[in-house]
Amino acid sequence: MLFNSLEFAIFFPLVVAIHFLLPHRLRWLLLLVASYWFYMAWKAEYAVLLLLSTAVDYTAANGIHKAKDQRGRKRWLWMSLVVNLGLLGFFKYFNFLNDTFRTLSGWGGIDYSIPDMDLLLPMGISFYTFQTMSYTIDVYRGHLQPERHLGRFALFVTFFPQLVAGPVVRAPDLLPQFIQRMGFDQQRVVEGLKRMLWGLFKKVVIADRCAPIVDEIFGDPAAHDGPLLVLGVLLFSIQIYCDFSGYSDIAIGSARVLGFRIMENFRAPQLAASIGEFWSRWHISMSAWFRDYIYIPLGGNRVNTERWYFNLVVVFFLSGIWHGAGWTFVIYGLLHGAYMVLALMTKRHWRRFNAWSGLVRIPRRHHAMLVLVTFLLVAFSRIFFRAESVQDAFVMLGSLWHFKLAWGGLPALFAAVKPWEIAITLVLAFSHLFLDHHLEAFVKGERRFGHRAYSYLFHGSLLLLLVLFGNYGEVAFIYFQF
Amino acid sequence: MLLRKGILFMLLFTGLYVLFFAVGTRVRLNGTPIIYRLGNVYHWKGGDAWQRYHEYDPQLRHDVVVLGSSHAYRGYDPELFARQGIDLFNLGSSGQTAMNTHYLLDDLLSAENTGLLIVEVSKAYLESDGLESTCELVQNIPMERAAVRMALSLRDPRAANLLALRWAMHGQEPIYRSENYTAKGYCRHTTNAPADLEHRHTGRFDPLPDQVEHLRSIIALCAERGIPLVLVSHPIPPRSDPERHRLFAEFLRGLVAGTEARYLDLATALELDDQQHFADHSHLNQAGVERFVPALIDSLTAHGLAHPMAPAPGTAIGPTE
């Protein structure tokens, strides 16, 4: 079920109403049933994977807790990791690895005839797999007591607001909230609804309006000239931010309406002044996951410099491949790894250059320059993220620099999207890019409107823009595919 | 408290919404209301759809009524039928799908005003969601119920926007008229398809379950109302995708089996030329129509379907009362 669908518009108020009518002891059951319903509306059969993941990690965590020695604890942990990563690997990476082996075999003149499998990637598998793995690892590390109540644990795995595209919530943050008693709190409900409205606005008005333009440009990069390709790359950056952070806003808002608090997943990533800072503002829950469960166990930065760089590259490689099974995602991840390593390697030189050039004397302008450079570097990396193949990405890279004003692809673009619709989309998308963090502060309640009437006007205008300028037709969220 | 705030908020929103449509439909840019610049769904009032549905009078009986996409209103020339003594009215519209046909049929046609219903069917008729046609029809048809049902079929806020635009434009004259429109719903096109026109071959036919359901409802509704129904596929260019059409025709034959509806597949029945008889990748031009219509009438006669429209000498065609 999509957040931007009629089904959800009926489903959610019903769940909220029943949730607050039920006695506290039965609420977990309602939310569990609702979460399965939510997931099965997409493809009922794949709920089996959720059940399996739940059963495996519930058993493993309790097994670890009861195990008498380290060997026994380790055995349970491995069982969980093998099953979770096995399922993820099979559904997400089988065809990619198979294709790679086929190509390599072809180069080596070896006959390799294992066919690809007709697999549909289970929606949100990367998210819930990582969430359940973090739970079992935390129990193994002794940071967490295992949850004895199977129903509540199943709800932790499947909690519908964040099931298919995060935030990847940690058990200590969410599980205790299922036990806590809560009543119907007007203010909390209004806060949640405002957050949902903001998320829907970002998704349906900004991201989904950018989508047809981006699809046209990335769909046939060879047909477009430099200026249009640049436009496509910039718009995709705005699209993916609004799409993904919009989903997170709806997830956080809907959980808030129900009385739960979910961690923030974005903090104005477009304002990051370095790639390192970008990753502390973008998809925060996943960045934290990679930090806690891969980067730090590898040694983090408490190792020699070469090993530190290696650790960074490994983490970004895995982050790239987490997004999708394809060489474009591998390059995307490695590119970010390279950005990080290069920034660290040249840090001293930049400091000297800034002092020599006088940039340190104009800190605000210097900061603005760094923000712009970071935004462009991230936008550049997203060519690989969005391109349909590595070949397409390189076609784009080749043409990106041709700033002749031939506008060769313009007729094709206008055939796909009308010029005035493009104009409206550009105005909405770029104004949003610059105003996002100001407006979001009001939505999150970090800033208050001077008068209640302004708040009404702001949210009324958001709703109006949503209804009038939204691109409807139930466009799926980009991160659902991961 | 929450309820009061909610009502206040919704009142404010409704006020802004009404204001938007009031301004958008009255303030004009180069002679057209600015609202038409704001999105694809805001279809201009006017054109052949407006002319067709305002010319049609359900109180008058027609031997044949045609429904369907642009293939219908560009392929079934009432003048050519009239030469054979058949009175035909064409109610096709751009991108019309089974859903649109279903609601139009439900509102407009009965055994009293329709001798035979021809529904022109092509792949897109069952594969597309009907948005294009819905946007056009909601702005242009005089029937309120059908317009509301079509708009609501979108199941999202576009439905409200389409209806708000329809009602805000109420009483305003159409913005434009089609130059190709002749009469009785028909649009004449005489241009030939370009020689270098590419035909995409996918070999696939993927009907939408909702549209198939609407087609079943059309068949059932015609049976219930006693309207003889024929589904017709008009000729396709020789270079177009034969496999795709084969799958489509097979599907339709399966669908009508055991019902009172008939399916006439004339897609490849005539020897036509891609350029001389077609205006583009799928529409017949006038030369093509002149080859197709006599063949269709022969085929209807051969299948015994010409009976309801056979004019008795001297019979006046007019109001049913």
Chai-1 contact restraints between the chains, C-beta under 6 A:
chainA,res_idxA,chainB,res_idxB,connection_type,confidence,min_distance_angstrom,max_distance_angstrom,comment,restraint_id
A,L6,B,R155,contact,1.0,0.0,6.0,A-B,restraint_1
A,Q186,B,L2,contact,1.0,0.0,6.0,A-B,restraint_2
A,W420,B,R37,contact,1.0,0.0,6.0,A-B,restraint_3
A,Y456,B,F9,contact,1.0,0.0,6.0,A-B,restraint_4
A,Y456,B,L12,contact,1.0,0.0,6.0,A-B,restraint_5
A,G460,B,L12,contact,1.0,0.0,6.0,A-B,restraint_6
A,G460,B,F13,contact,1.0,0.0,6.0,A-B,restraint_7
A,G460,B,L16,contact,1.0,0.0,6.0,A-B,restraint_8
A,L463,B,F13,contact,1.0,0.0,6.0,A-B,restraint_9
A,L464,B,L16,contact,1.0,0.0,6.0,A-B,restraint_10
A,V467,B,P157,contact,1.0,0.0,6.0,A-B,restraint_11
A,Y472,B,D156,contact,1.0,0.0,6.0,A-B,restraint_12
A,Y472,B,R158,contact,1.0,0.0,6.0,A-B,restraint_13
